[in-house]
Amino acid sequence: MLTVRAPATSANLGSGFDVFGVALGTPADVVRVERAPETRITVTGAGSQYIPEDPAQNTVGAVADALDAPAHIKIDKGIRPSSGLGSSAASAAAAAVALNALYDRGLSGKELVPVAAEGEALVSGEAHADNVAPSLLGGFTVVTDDGVTQLDASIPVVACLPEMSVSTRDAREVVPDSAALEDVVDTVGNAATLTVGMTRDDPDLVGRGMEDAIVTPERTALIDGYDRVRDAALEAGATGVTVSGAGPGILAACHRPDQGAIAGAMIDAFDALGIESRAYQTRIGEGATLYRD
């Protein structure tokens, strides 16, 4: 039996829609695999009651098919589905690493990105890699048609998850078909600023670079209380705040000493609206890790 821990992720980061992603230190999914004549899946943990165990409908089933690696796959969910924290991507990434090792396929982490992305297609309808790439490789990733660029980074963040759901498909439906040139220019500048911030491990530059006037405003409308929570986080010291992936998770970049105050402020802002939430005080961290039992 092989075990893999794959981290939660935050995609887009505001200005990098469908391009940027980061691995988070917590939470994470744990996947265990054993060789078997045919693939069988069991799911436990956070939101497991909403996740199909039929391999034809589960992200890890698609990964097993892509690698021609049938197995008994046990998924322990630490990342709630429909959270905006890359729940399905973490399971797919963990399965890809585990099955690649179990069957000695010899693929590199970057070569596993399109394999894991096939699992994502079951959730969003398209094989997006902006979550699976950082879950596999760790750090900060940039996904383009030419491949994946990865950079180790260690920016402190707070990921606040309210008790509500936003499906990836619904969030993609509100993405505008066009944008004003002025907004495009601003977003490109912000994306460049964020990237420089990642190379310097500079929370101020990263936070400033999260600003986006094209996609994020449309998605915030799907998250009750977003503006109030964002304002509370900024007042508590966050350097930047944006929607995590498709939402409803909200990501705040910050300096380490401010994490506790920011987490408390975000939870309190949701609580004032009668919405329960939890906040992960974490940082950009490592990708999927393999353990041999």
C-alpha positions in Angstrom: 0.0 0.0 0.0 1.2 3.5 -0.8 0.0 6.7 0.8 0.1 10.3 -0.6 -0.8 13.5 1.0 -1.8 16.3 -1.4 -2.5 19.8 -0.3 -5.4 22.2 -0.8 -4.8 24.9 -3.4 -6.0 28.3 -4.3 -6.3 29.1 -8.0 -6.5 32.4 -9.9 -5.3 34.6 -7.1 -7.4 37.4 -8.5 -5.4 38.6 -11.4 -4.3 35.1 -12.8 -7.6 33.6 -13.9 -7.0 30.0 -15.1 -3.3 30.6 -14.9 -2.0 31.1 -11.3 -2.2 28.7 -8.4 -0.6 28.0 -5.1 -0.3 25.0 -2.8 -1.5 25.6 0.8 0.1 24.1 3.9 -3.3 23.0 5.2 -5.8 21.4 4.7 -5.0 18.3 2.6 -6.4 15.1 1.3 -4.8 11.7 2.0 -5.1 8.9 -0.6 -4.1 5.2 -0.1 -3.7 2.8 -3.0 -3.3 -1.0 -3.4 -3.1 -2.9 -6.7 -6.4 -4.6 -7.7 -7.9 -6.3 -10.7 -10.3 -3.3 -11.2 -10.6 0.1 -9.6 -12.7 0.4 -6.5 -13.0 3.7 -4.5 -14.0 4.4 -0.9 -14.3 7.9 0.4 -14.3 9.2 4.0 -13.9 12.6 5.7 -15.1 16.1 5.0 -18.1 16.1 2.7 -17.6 12.4 1.7 -21.4 11.9 1.5 -21.4 14.2 -1.5 -18.6 12.4 -3.4 -19.5 9.5 -5.7 -17.6 6.3 -5.3 -18.3 5.0 -8.8 -14.9 5.2 -10.6 -16.7 6.6 -13.7 -17.9 9.6 -11.7 -14.9 10.2 -9.4 -11.8 12.2 -10.2 -9.4 9.5 -9.1 -11.2 7.0 -11.3 -10.3 9.1 -14.3 -6.7 9.2 -13.1 -6.6 5.4 -12.7 -7.9 5.0 -16.3 -5.4 7.5 -17.7 -2.5 5.6 -16.1 -4.0 2.2 -16.8 -3.5 1.5 -13.1 -6.5 -0.3 -11.5 -6.4 -0.2 -7.7 -8.4 -0.1 -4.5 -8.3 3.6 -3.7 -9.1 5.0 -0.3 -9.7 8.8 -0.1 -9.7 10.6 3.2 -11.0 14.0 2.5 -9.5 16.9 4.5 -10.7 19.4 1.9 -14.5 19.9 1.7 -16.0 19.7 -1.8 -17.2 22.9 -3.5 -14.9 25.0 -1.2 -12.7 26.9 -3.7 -9.7 25.1 -2.2 -9.1 22.6 -4.9 -10.8 19.6 -3.2 -11.2 17.5 -6.4 -7.7 18.5 -7.6 -6.1 17.3 -4.4 -7.6 13.9 -4.7 -6.7 13.7 -8.3 -3.1 14.8 -7.6 -2.7 12.4 -4.8 -4.0 9.5 -6.9 -1.7 10.4 -9.8 1.4 10.4 -7.6 0.4 7.2 -5.8 -0.6 5.2 -8.9 2.4 6.4 -10.8 4.6 5.0 -8.1 2.5 1.8 -7.5 2.8 0.8 -11.1 6.3 2.2 -11.7 5.1 4.4 -14.6 8.1 6.7 -14.2 6.3 10.0 -14.9 7.6 13.3 -13.4 5.5 15.6 -11.4 5.0 17.9 -14.4 4.2 14.9 -16.6 1.5 14.0 -14.1 -0.2 17.4 -14.4 -2.3 16.6 -17.5 -3.1 13.2 -16.1 -4.5 14.7 -12.9 -6.3 17.4 -14.9 -8.3 14.6 -16.6 -9.9 14.0 -13.3 -10.7 17.7 -12.9 -12.7 17.5 -16.2 -15.3 15.4 -14.4 -16.0 18.3 -12.0 -15.7 21.4 -14.1 -16.3 20.0 -17.6 -12.8 20.9 -18.8 -9.3 19.7 -17.9 -8.1 22.7 -16.1 -4.7 22.4 -14.4 -4.5 25.6 -12.3 -5.4 23.5 -9.1 -3.8 20.2 -9.9 -0.4 21.8 -10.8 0.3 23.4 -7.4 -1.2 20.4 -5.6 1.3 18.2 -7.4 4.3 20.5 -7.6 3.9 22.8 -4.6 4.7 26.5 -4.4 3.4 29.0 -7.0 2.5 27.7 -10.4 1.8 29.4 -13.8 -0.2 27.2 -16.2 -0.2 28.0 -19.9 -0.8 26.0 -23.1 3.0 25.6 -23.3 3.2 23.8 -19.9 3.7 24.6 -16.2 6.2 26.9 -14.6 6.8 26.4 -10.8 8.4 28.5 -8.2 8.9 27.7 -4.5 7.4 30.4 -2.4 6.5 30.8 1.3 3.9 33.6 1.6 1.7 33.6 4.7 -2.0 33.4 4.0 -5.4 33.0 5.6 -8.0 30.8 3.8 -11.5 31.4 5.2 -14.1 28.9 4.3 -17.8 29.8 4.9 -20.5 27.1 5.3 -21.9 27.6 1.8 -21.2 26.0 -1.5 -20.4 27.4 -5.0 -20.0 24.9 -7.8 -17.2 25.2 -10.2 -19.6 25.0 -13.1 -21.8 27.8 -11.7 -18.7 30.0 -11.1 -17.5 29.5 -14.7 -20.9 30.5 -16.1 -20.6 34.1 -14.7 -17.2 34.7 -16.2 -17.6 37.6 -18.8 -17.0 36.9 -22.5 -15.2 40.2 -23.0 -13.5 43.0 -21.1 -12.5 46.6 -21.5 -9.0 47.1 -22.7 -8.3 49.3 -19.6 -9.3 46.5 -17.3 -7.1 44.0 -19.2 -4.1 46.3 -18.9 -4.7 46.8 -15.2 -5.0 43.0 -14.7 -1.8 42.2 -16.6 0.0 44.8 -14.5 -1.4 43.3 -11.3 -0.5 39.7 -12.4 3.1 40.9 -13.1 3.3 42.5 -9.7 2.0 39.3 -8.0 4.6 37.2 -9.8 7.5 39.5 -8.8 6.1 39.3 -5.2 6.3 35.5 -5.3 9.9 35.6 -6.5 10.8 37.8 -3.6 8.5 36.2 -1.0 7.0 39.7 -0.5 3.4 39.6 0.9 2.9 43.3 0.1 3.6 42.8 -3.6 1.6 39.6 -3.7 -1.4 41.2 -2.0 -1.3 44.3 -4.3 -1.2 42.0 -7.3 -4.4 40.2 -6.4 -6.5 43.0 -7.7 -8.7 42.1 -10.6 -11.6 44.0 -12.3 -12.7 41.4 -14.8 -13.6 38.0 -13.3 -13.4 38.4 -9.5 -16.3 41.0 -9.3 -18.6 38.6 -11.0 -17.7 35.7 -8.7 -18.0 37.7 -5.5 -21.7 38.1 -6.2 -22.0 34.3 -5.6 -20.5 34.6 -2.0 -22.8 36.1 0.6 -20.9 38.7 2.7 -17.8 38.8 0.5 -17.3 42.6 0.6 -17.8 42.7 4.4 -15.3 39.9 5.0 -12.8 41.4 2.5 -13.0 44.8 4.3 -12.6 43.2 7.7 -9.5 41.2 6.5 -7.9 44.4 5.1 -8.6 46.4 8.2 -6.9 43.6 10.2 -3.8 43.8 8.2 -4.2 41.7 5.1 -2.1 42.9 2.1 -4.6 41.6 -0.4 -7.9 39.6 -0.5 -9.6 37.7 -3.3 -11.8 34.7 -4.1 -10.1 31.4 -3.8 -10.7 29.5 -7.0 -14.4 29.4 -7.8 -15.3 30.2 -4.2 -16.8 30.4 -1.6 -13.4 30.2 0.0 -11.7 33.6 0.5 -7.9 34.0 0.4 -6.0 36.8 2.2 -2.2 37.3 1.8 -0.5 38.8 4.8 2.5 39.0 7.1 2.9 36.2 9.6 2.3 38.3 12.8 -1.1 39.4 11.4 -2.5 36.0 10.6 -4.4 35.5 13.9 -6.1 38.9 13.7 -7.1 38.5 10.1 -8.5 35.0 10.7 -10.6 36.3 13.6 -11.8 39.3 11.7 -13.0 37.2 8.7 -14.8 34.7 10.9 -16.4 37.5 12.9 -17.6 39.2 9.7 -19.3 36.0 8.5 -20.7 35.4 11.9 -22.3 38.8 11.9 -24.3 37.7 8.9 -25.3 34.4 10.5 -22.8 32.4 8.4 -20.5 29.9 10.1 -17.0 29.7 8.8 -13.5 28.4 9.6 -10.1 29.9 8.8 -6.9 28.2 8.0 -3.8 30.1 9.1 -1.2 28.7 6.7 1.3 29.5 4.0 2.2 28.6 0.5 3.8 25.2 0.9 4.8 21.9 -0.6 3.1 19.7 -3.1 2.0 16.1 -3.0 4.2 13.9 -0.7 4.5 10.1 -1.1 4.8 7.7 1.8 5.6 4.0 1.4 3.8 2.0 4.1 
